[in-house]
Amino acid sequence: MAEKETIVLIYGAFAICADWKQMASDFDQSFHVMIPDLPGHGDAAETGFTMGKAADTIHIFIQSSATGGKAIA
């Protein structure tokens, strides 16, 4: 069986990854679903938020955890 392609769900301001849990369950039969906590939010609340840190977090998260180190757009 082939590995599922990865999709990454990214939330906006004043949200946390848990906000995507229901939507993730709708996709998880077909995709490897990933939802990172961005700096300044959820489990990463202690880290200050900048757009650069958010981009770095997403990049590292995809490279280290996504199927084949990439996600579909």
C-alpha positions as CSV (number, residue, x, y, z in Angstrom):
1,M,0.0,0.0,0.0
2,A,1.4,3.4,-1.0
3,E,2.0,6.0,1.7
4,K,-0.6,8.8,1.8
5,E,0.3,12.2,0.6
6,T,0.6,14.8,3.3
7,I,-1.5,17.9,3.8
8,V,-0.7,20.5,6.4
9,L,-3.6,22.5,8.0
10,I,-2.4,25.9,9.1
11,Y,-4.7,28.2,11.2
12,G,-4.8,31.9,11.5
13,A,-4.6,34.3,14.5
14,F,-6.1,33.4,17.8
15,A,-6.4,29.7,17.1
16,I,-4.6,26.5,18.0
17,C,-4.1,23.2,16.2
18,A,-7.0,21.6,18.1
19,D,-9.3,23.9,16.1
20,W,-8.6,21.8,13.0
21,K,-9.3,18.4,14.7
22,Q,-12.7,17.8,13.2
23,M,-11.6,18.8,9.7
24,A,-8.5,16.6,10.0
25,S,-10.7,13.6,10.7
26,D,-12.6,14.3,7.5
27,F,-9.3,14.0,5.5
28,D,-7.4,11.4,7.3
29,Q,-8.8,8.4,5.3
30,S,-7.1,9.9,2.2
31,F,-4.2,11.9,3.5
32,H,-1.5,12.1,6.1
33,V,-2.8,15.2,8.0
34,M,-0.5,17.4,9.9
35,I,-1.4,20.4,12.1
36,P,1.6,22.2,13.7
37,D,1.2,24.5,16.6
38,L,2.8,27.8,15.4
39,P,5.1,29.9,17.6
40,G,3.0,31.8,20.2
41,H,0.1,29.4,20.0
42,G,-1.0,26.1,21.7
43,D,1.9,23.9,22.8
44,A,4.3,26.5,21.4
45,A,2.7,29.4,23.3
46,E,6.0,30.2,25.2
47,T,7.8,30.9,21.9
48,G,7.3,34.5,20.6
49,F,5.5,34.7,17.2
50,T,7.1,36.1,14.1
51,M,6.3,35.3,10.5
52,G,9.8,34.0,10.1
53,K,9.5,31.7,13.0
54,A,6.1,30.5,11.8
55,A,7.6,29.8,8.3
56,D,10.6,28.0,9.8
57,T,8.3,25.9,12.0
58,I,6.2,24.8,9.1
59,H,9.3,24.0,6.9
60,I,11.0,21.9,9.6
61,F,7.7,20.2,10.5
62,I,7.1,19.2,6.9
63,Q,10.7,18.0,6.3
64,S,10.8,16.0,9.5
65,S,7.3,14.5,9.6
66,A,5.6,14.6,6.2
67,T,5.5,11.6,3.9
68,G,8.7,11.9,1.8
69,G,9.5,15.2,3.5
70,K,7.0,17.2,1.5
71,A,3.4,18.2,1.5
72,I,1.0,18.9,-1.3
73,A,-0.3,22.4,-2.0
